[in-house]
Amino acid sequence: MIQKTIYLIRHGETDYNRRGVVQGSGVDSDLNDMGRAQAQAFFDAYQHVPFSKVYISGLKRTYQTALPFIELGIPYEKLTGLNEISWGVMEGKVPGNLDNEYYRALIEAWSSGNTALPTDSGESPEQVAARQKTAFNVILSHPDETPILITMHGRAMRILLCWLTNRPLAEMDHFEHSNLCLYKLQYDYATQTFTIELANDTAHLLTLAVNSYQ
């Protein structure tokens, strides 16, 4: 039985995350000090895993998150299909009251099943899923690569985890996430099915909380 073990993480914190500003695929922000500390904490906890390959999105916050592993000499590949959803005109804006109403209505529409509805001048969840499937065809075409590390983005991860587990995209908010959280998955090539073994795991970040009180 051929299986692929996948460690799927969200990138570390950026200043946009801290300020509650939407980034999306159009804002190519850097990790902040906390984000770099989160990346190091994840590396410290998982550097023993013999990753065959690292996959990142086209945005540098995912590269910076995976950098400690890449510096070990682990090969990496950039797949823009793993990019965050495009939030269109909302990207880089500090949400005001009207913007919050826009997001509320948008999320409600998606949750009710209208996942073909795009953001204003951006993407729909269905468009994101389509490009993700192209990226995953590349990833799964290498059964010899296991385990692998994939560094992605919050909303994109929610969309990805839905279709990987055969859930409708309307259920994407079922999948919680935080900066540098881990989802560990197994892919079975015989049955072509994904199993989630760990969900939104942040145990590796406990050292940051401990250190902050010292």
Salt bridges, closest charged atoms under 4 A:
GLU13 OE1 - ARG18 NH2 2.79
ASP30 OD2 - LYS60 NZ 3.53
ASP33 OD1 - ARG36 NH2 2.29
GLU77 OE1 - LYS53 NZ 2.95
ASP99 OD1 - LYS93 NZ 3.62
GLU101 OE2 - ARG104 NH2 2.40
GLU108 OE2 - ARG104 NH1 2.62
GLU123 OE1 - ARG131 NH2 2.84
GLU145 OE2 - LYS53 NZ 3.35
GLU171 OE1 - ARG167 NH1 2.82
ASP173 OD1 - ARG155 NH1 3.00
ASP173 OD1 - ARG158 NH1 3.11
GLU197 OE1 - LYS184 NZ 3.85
